[in-house]
Amino acid sequence: MYKVYGDYRSGNCYKVKLMLHLLGRDYEWVPVDILRGESREDAFLKKNPNGKIPVLELEDGTCLWESNAILNYLAEGSELLPTDPRLRTQVLQWQFFEQYSHEPFIAVARFIKVYLGLPDDRLDEYAAKQLDGYRALDVMEQQLQRTPFLVGDRYSIADIALYAYTHVAEEGGFWLARYPAICAWLQRVASHPRHVGMYE
């Protein structure tokens, strides 16, 4: 059985949880409290020397880290990862977009508000994250006006990667009602029969 080391409130950890549910795979969830420094303890650093969650531990004890890399590993051979090279590259394109143009703003704004309680000394940073977060949402909205999912008409790990933090973006102060295509896409993703919510 797989073991997932993570925080249930983390979008990056939720990606792995959602993926395993979509595939119908059994796993054990091992909670890691990042605010208490548990991801920096020696035992955890042996699993991921970078000291970050999530970590997926395989049956043989091998540990995989970086959420989007884990998604690609789990998706191999499934309908959630296209075999066509062009489409597969577009999946990677959106995963890189998520990590470099989306997560650093939407996820960090949410972290400052939800995890830290919006402290005074981070208000300026929080406001700056809003600006770039909306730019990322603008890019997604343009694509989702053209196609039902981020890579054409099929649900893929590109959608899982972006859904994780987008569906809780309002917890970070982002107003999603201004993005009808994103809102419709969120409903499509959540309608999958094996979908599981972040807080379930």
C-alpha positions in Angstrom: 0.0 0.0 0.0 1.2 3.5 -0.8 1.9 6.0 2.1 1.2 9.7 1.5 3.0 12.1 3.9 1.2 15.4 3.8 -1.1 18.1 5.2 -4.7 17.7 4.2 -5.1 21.4 3.8 -2.2 21.7 1.3 -3.2 21.8 -2.4 0.0 20.1 -3.4 -0.8 17.2 -1.1 -4.4 17.2 -2.2 -3.3 16.6 -5.8 -1.9 13.2 -4.7 -5.0 12.3 -2.6 -7.3 13.2 -5.5 -5.2 11.2 -8.0 -5.2 8.1 -5.8 -9.0 8.3 -5.5 -9.5 8.8 -9.2 -7.4 5.7 -9.8 -9.1 3.7 -7.0 -5.8 3.0 -5.3 -5.5 2.2 -1.6 -3.1 4.4 0.5 -2.3 5.3 4.1 -2.3 9.0 4.9 0.5 10.1 7.3 -0.1 13.6 8.6 2.9 16.0 8.6 2.6 19.3 10.5 4.8 21.8 8.6 4.1 24.6 11.1 5.7 22.5 13.8 8.6 21.8 11.7 7.9 18.1 11.2 9.0 18.2 7.6 12.5 19.3 8.8 13.0 16.4 11.2 15.7 13.8 10.4 13.2 11.0 9.8 11.3 13.0 7.2 14.5 14.4 5.5 15.5 10.8 4.8 12.3 10.5 2.7 12.7 13.9 1.1 16.0 15.8 1.7 14.2 19.0 0.4 12.0 18.9 3.5 8.7 19.5 1.7 5.4 17.7 1.4 3.9 15.7 -0.2 6.0 12.5 -0.3 4.7 9.3 -1.8 6.3 6.2 -0.4 6.0 3.2 -2.6 5.6 -0.4 -1.5 9.4 -1.0 -1.7 10.2 2.0 0.4 11.2 4.2 -2.5 10.0 7.8 -1.9 8.9 10.2 -4.6 8.4 13.9 -4.1 7.3 17.0 -5.9 3.5 16.8 -6.4 3.4 17.1 -10.2 6.2 14.5 -10.6 4.1 12.2 -8.4 1.1 12.8 -10.6 3.0 11.8 -13.7 4.2 8.6 -12.0 0.7 7.6 -10.9 -0.9 8.6 -14.2 1.4 6.4 -16.4 -0.8 4.1 -18.4 -4.1 5.7 -17.3 -6.6 7.8 -19.2 -5.4 10.8 -17.1 -2.2 11.1 -19.1 -2.4 11.3 -22.9 -0.2 9.1 -25.0 0.0 11.6 -27.9 3.3 13.5 -27.6 1.8 16.9 -28.3 -1.0 16.5 -25.8 1.4 15.0 -23.2 3.6 18.1 -23.7 0.6 20.3 -23.2 0.0 18.5 -19.9 3.5 19.3 -18.8 3.1 22.9 -20.0 0.2 23.4 -17.6 2.0 21.7 -14.8 5.0 24.0 -15.2 2.5 26.9 -15.4 1.0 25.8 -12.1 4.3 25.7 -10.3 5.8 28.9 -11.7 2.8 31.2 -12.5 -0.1 30.0 -10.3 1.0 28.2 -7.1 3.5 30.9 -6.0 0.7 33.5 -5.9 -2.6 31.8 -5.2 -1.2 29.1 -2.9 1.0 31.6 -1.0 -1.8 34.1 -0.6 -3.9 31.3 0.9 -1.1 30.2 3.1 -0.7 33.7 4.5 -4.4 33.9 5.2 -5.4 30.4 6.2 -2.2 29.0 7.9 -0.8 32.3 9.3 -3.9 34.3 9.9 -3.0 37.3 7.8 -0.4 38.8 10.1 0.4 42.6 9.7 3.9 42.0 8.7 2.8 40.1 5.6 -0.1 42.3 4.4 2.0 43.9 1.6 3.2 40.5 0.4 -0.4 39.2 0.5 -1.6 42.2 -1.6 1.2 41.6 -4.2 0.2 37.9 -4.5 -3.3 39.0 -5.4 -2.2 40.8 -8.5 -0.1 37.9 -10.0 -2.7 35.4 -8.9 -5.4 37.1 -10.9 -3.1 37.1 -13.9 -2.8 33.3 -13.7 -6.5 33.0 -13.4 -6.9 35.2 -16.5 -4.7 32.7 -18.5 -6.8 29.7 -17.3 -10.0 31.5 -18.1 -8.9 32.1 -21.7 -8.1 28.5 -22.2 -11.3 27.2 -20.6 -13.4 29.4 -22.7 -12.1 27.4 -25.7 -11.9 23.8 -24.3 -13.8 22.0 -21.4 -10.6 20.9 -19.8 -7.1 22.4 -19.9 -5.9 19.9 -22.5 -8.8 19.6 -24.9 -11.9 17.7 -24.1 -10.5 15.1 -21.7 -9.8 15.3 -17.9 -6.1 14.9 -17.3 -3.5 15.5 -14.6 -3.2 19.0 -15.9 -6.6 19.6 -14.5 -5.7 17.9 -11.2 -2.6 20.1 -10.9 -4.6 23.3 -11.4 -7.8 22.3 -9.6 -6.0 21.8 -6.3 -5.4 25.4 -5.5 -7.9 27.0 -7.8 -10.9 25.5 -6.1 -9.8 27.0 -2.8 -8.5 30.3 -4.3 -11.3 32.2 -2.5 -9.7 31.1 0.8 -6.8 33.2 -0.3 -8.9 36.2 -1.2 -9.5 35.6 -4.9 -13.0 36.3 -6.3 -13.8 33.4 -8.7 -17.2 34.6 -9.7 -15.6 36.9 -12.3 -14.4 33.7 -14.1 -17.4 31.8 -15.5 -15.3 29.4 -17.5 -13.2 28.5 -14.5 -16.3 28.0 -12.4 -17.9 25.7 -14.9 -14.6 23.7 -15.1 -14.5 23.4 -11.4 -17.9 21.8 -11.5 -16.9 19.4 -14.3 -13.8 18.3 -12.3 -15.9 17.8 -9.1 -18.5 15.8 -11.0 -16.2 12.8 -11.6 -17.7 9.8 -9.9 -14.5 9.1 -8.0 -13.9 12.7 -7.0 -12.9 13.4 -3.4 -12.8 16.8 -1.7 -9.8 18.3 0.0 -11.5 18.3 3.4 -13.2 14.9 3.0 
